[in-house]
Amino acid sequence: MMFPQSRHSASSQQLKFTMSDSCDRIKDEFQFLQAQYHSLKLECDKLASEKSEMQRHYIMYYEMSYGLNIEMHKQAEIVKRLNGICAQVLPYLSQEHQQQVLAAIERAKQVTPPEMNSIIRQLQAHQLSQLQGLALPMTPLPLGLSQPSLPAVTTSSGLFSLSSLLASQAQLAKEEKASRDAADSHREEDGDKSD
């Protein structure tokens, strides 16, 4: 009779041993999952802070772009008005003075890349002073011009600045052509009146 009882106690000890092992294994797995959760939570927090930083940079770039766009339109409007004044005053000058003024106007329209870079730097300095002097990394200016002071964080913002620069140049070229056409039509009308 002792034999079955010892067999029963051995199986009971084996069951307790496996239960203890199972509990330890579950505890280890739980701790591993907890550590994974903690590391993923830290990574998620890091990504959330990077996202908020990127949003802050995006807002700053948007404000800079908006300010530069307004400044560009303001300067284009000034150029258009001054061109109109020149076209109105030109017929009252003597023929010799008209040629000199027309030559001076043509020289004024020929803006070299270094001059353009200087103008852009002045505008950027004005914009940066308005943005409370935030210090950010620099990006090169496209089209072979020298280093500007426009901050950049990603390639996409560099492309954005390139596209806005190209768009502003295209807009200026359109407005310049329109003002030249208007000046030519004024000269033709004045020529018809004097005949």
C-alpha positions in Angstrom: 0.0 0.0 0.0 2.9 2.4 0.4 3.9 2.1 -3.1 0.8 3.9 -4.6 1.1 6.6 -1.9 4.8 7.4 -2.7 3.8 7.5 -6.4 1.0 10.0 -5.6 3.4 12.3 -3.6 6.0 12.3 -6.3 3.5 13.4 -8.9 2.2 16.0 -6.5 5.8 17.4 -6.1 6.3 17.3 -9.9 3.0 19.2 -10.3 4.1 21.8 -7.8 7.5 22.1 -9.5 5.9 22.7 -12.9 3.4 25.2 -11.5 6.3 27.1 -9.9 8.2 27.0 -13.2 5.2 28.2 -15.1 4.6 31.1 -12.7 8.3 32.1 -13.0 8.1 31.9 -16.8 4.9 34.0 -16.8 6.6 36.5 -14.5 9.7 36.7 -16.7 7.5 37.2 -19.9 5.5 39.9 -18.1 8.7 41.7 -17.1 10.0 41.4 -20.7 6.7 42.8 -22.1 6.8 45.6 -19.5 10.3 46.5 -20.5 9.3 46.5 -24.2 6.3 48.7 -23.4 8.5 51.1 -21.5 11.0 51.4 -24.3 8.2 51.8 -26.9 6.6 54.5 -24.7 9.9 56.4 -24.4 10.3 56.2 -28.2 6.7 57.4 -28.7 7.3 60.3 -26.4 10.5 61.1 -28.3 8.6 61.1 -31.6 5.8 63.2 -30.2 8.4 65.8 -29.0 10.1 65.7 -32.5 6.7 66.2 -34.1 5.9 69.2 -32.0 9.3 70.6 -32.8 8.7 70.1 -36.5 5.3 71.8 -36.3 7.0 74.7 -34.6 9.6 74.9 -37.4 6.8 74.6 -40.0 4.9 77.5 -38.4 8.1 79.6 -38.4 8.8 78.8 -42.0 5.2 79.6 -43.0 5.4 83.0 -41.3 8.8 83.7 -43.0 7.4 82.6 -46.3 4.3 84.7 -45.9 6.3 87.8 -44.8 8.7 87.4 -47.8 5.7 87.0 -50.1 4.1 90.2 -48.8 7.4 92.0 -49.1 7.9 90.7 -52.7 4.4 91.9 -53.7 5.0 95.2 -52.0 8.3 95.7 -53.9 6.7 94.6 -57.2 3.9 97.2 -56.6 6.4 99.9 -55.9 8.3 99.0 -59.1 5.1 99.0 -61.1 4.2 102.5 -59.8 7.6 103.9 -60.4 7.6 102.4 -63.9 4.3 104.1 -64.5 5.7 107.4 -63.3 8.8 107.0 -65.5 6.5 106.3 -68.5 4.5 109.4 -67.8 7.5 111.7 -67.3 9.5 110.3 -70.2 7.7 112.1 -73.1 8.3 115.5 -71.4 12.0 115.1 -71.6 14.2 116.0 -74.6 15.1 113.3 -77.0 18.7 113.1 -75.6 17.4 112.8 -72.0 14.8 110.2 -73.1 17.6 108.0 -74.4 19.7 108.5 -71.2 16.7 107.7 -69.0 15.7 104.6 -71.1 19.4 103.4 -70.9 19.4 103.9 -67.1 16.1 102.1 -66.8 17.5 99.1 -68.8 20.6 99.1 -66.6 18.5 99.1 -63.5 16.6 96.0 -64.8 19.8 94.1 -65.1 20.2 92.6 -61.6 23.3 90.4 -61.2 23.4 87.3 -59.0 25.6 88.9 -56.3 23.2 91.9 -56.1 20.2 89.5 -55.9 22.0 87.5 -53.1 22.6 90.8 -51.2 18.9 91.7 -51.5 17.8 88.3 -50.3 20.2 88.5 -47.4 18.7 91.8 -46.4 15.2 90.5 -46.6 16.2 87.4 -44.6 17.9 89.4 -41.9 14.7 91.5 -41.6 12.6 88.3 -41.3 15.0 86.7 -38.8 14.9 89.7 -36.6 11.1 89.5 -36.6 11.3 85.9 -35.5 13.1 86.8 -32.3 16.6 85.7 -33.3 16.1 81.9 -33.4 19.3 80.2 -34.3 18.9 77.3 -36.8 21.1 75.4 -39.3 21.7 76.9 -42.7 20.9 75.6 -46.2 22.6 76.6 -49.5 20.8 78.9 -51.9 19.8 77.3 -55.2 20.8 78.5 -58.7 24.5 78.8 -57.9 24.3 81.8 -55.5 26.4 82.0 -52.4 25.4 80.9 -48.9 22.3 82.7 -47.5 21.1 82.9 -44.0 17.7 81.2 -44.4 17.4 78.4 -41.8 16.4 74.9 -42.8 15.5 71.6 -41.1 14.7 69.2 -43.9 15.1 68.8 -47.6 11.5 69.5 -48.1 11.8 72.9 -46.6 14.8 73.5 -48.9 12.6 72.5 -51.8 9.8 74.7 -50.5 12.2 77.7 -50.4 13.4 76.9 -53.9 9.9 76.6 -55.3 8.8 79.9 -53.6 12.0 81.6 -54.9 11.3 80.4 -58.4 7.6 81.4 -58.1 8.5 84.9 -57.0 11.0 85.2 -59.9 8.4 84.1 -62.3 5.9 86.6 -60.8 8.4 89.4 -61.0 9.2 88.6 -64.6 5.5 88.7 -65.5 4.9 92.0 -63.7 8.1 93.5 -65.3 6.8 92.4 -68.8 3.4 93.8 -68.1 4.9 97.1 -67.0 7.2 97.2 -70.1 4.1 96.6 -72.3 2.2 99.3 -70.5 5.2 101.7 -70.9 5.4 100.8 -74.6 1.7 101.4 -75.2 2.0 104.8 -73.3 4.9 105.8 -75.6 2.9 104.7 -78.7 -0.1 106.7 -77.6 2.0 109.8 -76.8 3.7 109.4 -80.2 0.3 109.2 -81.9 -0.8 112.4 -80.0 2.3 114.3 -81.0 1.8 113.5 -84.7 
